[in-house]
């Protein structure tokens, strides 16, 4: 009789332990699932915040970009609302010998992107001296930023200025030992709205498809 009672106690004890283990297992799974769900929500929220931060807006309107391949030599991202001028319009609108080879224009003709290749011989090593000479020659101009940097195994010179009327954001680099200039300009009274757009255009300059794909998906 005593043996039977002890055996019942042992069985009840084992059952109790099993119940505790099963309950603990389910609780652990619930806690884990909630933790994973929480982490997933945090990650999604973080990604949404990053997307919001990456958005570029002008007067509350998001700016989207389109990639152009310039003379099979380099790539450039341009706002998709900008129009690329045809040759006839270029000749009539910019009636001078050293007019830019390529112009993109906003709908209101206030913002422009110019691409120019000169016959001036230039090497990567000469860009810093060229930039310094440009800066030394500035008059009635406010210098906002300048410098020389490397990107995509190329050397770039950067020059950002304003005058009484216009904001200019320029990059200089070389192709086939010739100087290439890319310029974004906008009226000075609205340049702060367009500053991020200008930097996006300039930062997108690269020389092969893999780099522009990586950049455009950043």
GILIN-V198470 format. One record per pair of residues at least 12 apart in sequence whose ideal C-beta (glycine too) atoms are under 7 Angstrom apart, sorted by sequence separation. I is the first residue (numbers start at 0). GAP is how many residues later the second one is. D is the distance in whole Angstrom. If there is no record, write none. Layout:
i=I gap=GAP d=D
i=I gap=GAP d=D
This chain:
i=64 gap=12 d=4
i=65 gap=12 d=6
i=145 gap=12 d=6
i=169 gap=12 d=7
i=64 gap=13 d=6
i=89 gap=13 d=6
i=101 gap=13 d=4
i=144 gap=13 d=6
i=145 gap=13 d=5
i=157 gap=13 d=6
i=169 gap=13 d=5
i=64 gap=14 d=6
i=65 gap=14 d=4
i=99 gap=14 d=4
i=100 gap=14 d=6
i=145 gap=14 d=7
i=183 gap=14 d=4
i=64 gap=15 d=6
i=99 gap=15 d=6
i=100 gap=15 d=6
i=130 gap=15 d=6
i=144 gap=15 d=4
i=155 gap=15 d=5
i=156 gap=15 d=4
i=167 gap=15 d=6
i=168 gap=15 d=5
i=62 gap=16 d=5
i=63 gap=16 d=5
i=99 gap=16 d=4
i=100 gap=16 d=6
i=143 gap=16 d=4
i=155 gap=16 d=7
i=130 gap=17 d=6
i=143 gap=17 d=6
i=155 gap=17 d=5
i=167 gap=17 d=5
i=183 gap=17 d=5
i=84 gap=18 d=5
i=142 gap=18 d=6
i=143 gap=18 d=6
i=154 gap=18 d=7
i=166 gap=18 d=6
i=183 gap=18 d=7
i=141 gap=19 d=6
i=153 gap=19 d=6
i=165 gap=19 d=5
i=166 gap=19 d=5
i=83 gap=20 d=5
i=84 gap=20 d=6
i=127 gap=20 d=5
i=140 gap=20 d=5
i=141 gap=20 d=5
i=181 gap=20 d=7
i=82 gap=21 d=7
i=126 gap=21 d=6
i=165 gap=21 d=6
i=166 gap=21 d=5
i=81 gap=22 d=4
i=82 gap=22 d=5
i=140 gap=22 d=5
i=164 gap=22 d=7
i=165 gap=22 d=6
i=81 gap=23 d=6
i=137 gap=23 d=7
i=139 gap=23 d=6
i=164 gap=23 d=6
i=181 gap=23 d=6
i=81 gap=24 d=6
i=166 gap=24 d=3
i=80 gap=25 d=7
i=133 gap=25 d=6
i=77 gap=26 d=5
i=80 gap=26 d=6
i=130 gap=26 d=4
i=161 gap=26 d=5
i=129 gap=27 d=7
i=126 gap=28 d=5
i=130 gap=28 d=6
i=127 gap=29 d=7
i=161 gap=29 d=7
i=168 gap=29 d=4
i=126 gap=30 d=4
i=81 gap=31 d=7
i=123 gap=31 d=4
i=170 gap=31 d=5
i=69 gap=32 d=6
i=168 gap=33 d=6
i=170 gap=34 d=6
i=77 gap=35 d=6
i=130 gap=41 d=7
i=129 gap=42 d=7
i=69 gap=45 d=6
i=126 gap=45 d=6
i=123 gap=50 d=6
i=122 gap=51 d=6
i=121 gap=52 d=5
i=153 gap=53 d=7
i=122 gap=54 d=6
i=151 gap=54 d=5
i=121 gap=55 d=6
i=151 gap=55 d=6
i=120 gap=56 d=6
i=121 gap=56 d=6
i=120 gap=57 d=7
i=121 gap=57 d=4
i=116 gap=58 d=7
i=119 gap=58 d=7
i=118 gap=59 d=7
i=119 gap=59 d=5
i=151 gap=59 d=6
i=117 gap=60 d=6
i=116 gap=61 d=6
i=117 gap=61 d=5
i=116 gap=63 d=5
i=115 gap=65 d=5
i=114 gap=67 d=5
i=113 gap=69 d=4
i=112 gap=70 d=7
i=112 gap=71 d=5
i=111 gap=73 d=5
i=110 gap=75 d=5
i=109 gap=76 d=6
i=109 gap=77 d=6
i=110 gap=83 d=6
i=112 gap=88 d=6
i=72 gap=102 d=5
i=75 gap=106 d=7
i=78 gap=118 d=6
i=76 gap=123 d=6
i=77 gap=123 d=6
i=76 gap=124 d=6
i=75 gap=125 d=7
i=76 gap=127 d=4
i=75 gap=128 d=6
i=74 gap=129 d=7
i=75 gap=129 d=6
i=73 gap=131 d=6
i=74 gap=131 d=5
i=73 gap=132 d=7
i=73 gap=133 d=5
i=58 gap=134 d=6
i=62 gap=134 d=6
i=57 gap=135 d=5
i=64 gap=135 d=7
i=57 gap=136 d=6
i=74 gap=137 d=4
i=57 gap=139 d=6
i=76 gap=139 d=7
i=55 gap=140 d=5
i=55 gap=141 d=6
i=55 gap=144 d=6
i=66 gap=145 d=6
i=66 gap=149 d=6
